[in-house]
Amino acid sequence: MSKKNPSPDTPAPEINEGGRTFLVVVDKSEELRAALRFACRRVVHSGGTVALFHAVPQTEFQHFSTIGELMDHEAKTEAERLLQQVAANVHRQIGKFPDLYLRQGDTLPELQKVIKEHPFSMLVLGAGTGHEGPGPIVSAVSGKLAGKLDIPVTIVPGDLSDERIDALT
């Protein structure tokens, strides 16, 4: 069965003026460097932007509400600091600041929500290379979440050099 070619009078699909958006999950892992580099190089070569996502776990400390609130505030402040550091790195690589998505809650459900709410083009993850495996998000995306995300997922080996990543993009 062959596809019908559109007629010359059929208008071309609209091109997203903003280009593609590559979503990167920010954490403190070593493999973040590779995922971020890959996403930034894709933007440099094909246009678009980078979006950064981070989820702050909800504090379970309930004995004294003020202590729990303080712990939540400290965790959020640290997460904002981490996102700003990574955003500065993105700016150095692509010349513009990324979109930032900071959520409170468990990472996987919050990641699924943000993907449903925004038109990202691709999720870019770095795979851990240690004995503990590829990491919980990569494991989930290739396991129980496989086929449940509405966007393509690129998993970048966390130990790729910048030169190798540049050659791939």
C-alpha positions in Angstrom: 0.0 0.0 0.0 1.6 3.3 -1.0 1.0 6.7 0.5 -0.7 9.3 -1.6 1.4 12.3 -2.3 -0.2 15.6 -1.4 -1.3 17.8 -4.3 0.8 20.8 -5.1 -2.1 22.9 -3.9 -2.0 21.4 -0.4 -0.5 23.9 2.0 2.6 22.8 3.9 2.2 22.1 7.6 3.0 25.1 9.7 6.6 25.2 11.1 6.9 25.9 14.7 8.7 29.2 14.8 10.2 28.4 18.2 11.7 25.2 16.9 12.0 22.1 18.9 12.2 22.0 22.7 14.5 19.4 24.3 13.6 18.5 27.9 16.4 17.5 30.2 15.8 16.2 33.7 18.2 18.0 36.1 19.7 16.2 39.1 23.1 15.9 40.6 24.2 12.9 38.7 27.4 12.7 36.6 25.4 11.7 33.5 23.5 15.0 33.4 26.6 16.5 31.7 26.2 14.2 28.7 22.4 14.7 28.4 22.7 18.4 28.6 25.5 18.6 26.1 23.5 16.4 23.7 20.4 18.6 24.0 22.4 21.8 23.6 24.2 20.6 20.5 20.9 19.5 19.0 19.6 23.1 19.5 22.7 24.6 18.0 22.4 22.5 14.9 18.6 22.4 14.5 17.3 25.4 16.4 14.8 25.5 19.2 15.5 25.6 22.9 16.3 23.5 26.0 13.9 23.1 28.9 15.1 22.0 32.3 13.0 19.9 34.7 13.6 19.2 38.4 11.2 17.8 41.1 11.7 18.5 44.8 10.5 15.7 46.9 7.7 16.5 49.4 9.0 16.5 53.0 7.5 13.8 55.1 8.4 15.5 58.4 5.0 15.9 60.1 5.9 16.2 63.9 6.3 20.0 63.8 4.8 21.8 60.8 7.2 24.7 61.0 10.2 22.3 60.8 8.6 20.6 57.8 8.0 23.9 56.1 11.6 25.0 56.7 12.8 21.7 55.3 10.6 22.2 52.2 11.8 25.8 51.8 15.5 24.7 52.0 15.0 21.9 49.5 13.2 24.3 47.1 16.0 26.9 47.5 18.6 24.3 46.8 16.7 23.1 43.7 16.4 26.6 42.4 20.1 27.1 42.9 20.8 23.8 41.0 18.5 24.8 38.1 20.1 28.3 37.9 23.6 26.7 37.7 22.5 24.3 34.9 20.7 27.2 33.1 23.9 29.2 33.1 25.7 26.3 31.5 22.9 26.0 28.8 23.3 29.8 28.2 27.0 29.4 27.7 26.4 26.6 25.2 23.5 27.9 23.1 23.4 31.7 23.8 20.0 31.8 25.4 18.4 30.7 28.7 16.3 27.5 28.9 12.8 27.2 30.1 12.7 26.0 33.7 10.2 23.7 35.3 10.4 23.2 39.0 7.8 20.9 40.6 7.2 19.6 44.1 6.5 15.9 44.4 7.9 12.6 43.2 10.0 12.9 40.1 8.3 10.4 37.8 4.7 11.5 38.2 5.7 15.2 38.0 7.7 14.5 34.9 4.7 12.8 33.3 2.5 15.8 34.2 4.9 18.4 32.8 5.3 16.4 29.5 1.5 16.3 29.2 1.2 20.0 29.9 3.8 21.3 27.4 4.7 20.7 23.8 8.2 19.3 24.2 9.8 17.6 21.2 12.1 15.2 23.0 13.1 14.0 26.5 16.9 13.7 26.8 18.2 11.6 29.6 21.7 10.6 30.6 22.3 6.9 31.5 24.4 6.1 34.5 27.4 3.9 33.8 28.1 2.6 37.3 27.3 -0.7 38.9 24.0 0.6 40.2 22.6 0.7 36.6 21.3 3.4 34.2 19.4 5.4 36.9 15.9 5.3 38.1 14.4 7.6 35.5 16.1 5.8 32.6 15.0 2.5 34.1 11.4 3.7 34.5 11.2 5.2 31.0 12.5 2.0 29.4 10.4 -0.1 31.7 7.1 0.7 33.3 6.7 4.1 31.5 7.7 2.7 28.1 5.0 3.8 25.6 3.3 6.0 28.1 5.1 9.2 27.3 3.9 11.2 24.3 7.3 12.2 23.1 10.4 10.5 21.9 13.1 9.7 24.5 16.8 9.9 23.8 19.1 8.1 26.3 22.7 9.4 26.1 25.4 7.2 27.7 26.7 9.2 30.6 30.4 8.6 29.9 30.4 10.0 26.4 33.0 12.7 25.9 32.0 16.1 24.6 33.9 15.4 21.4 31.9 12.2 20.8 28.6 13.9 21.6 29.5 16.8 19.2 30.3 14.2 16.5 26.8 12.6 17.0 24.7 15.7 16.9 
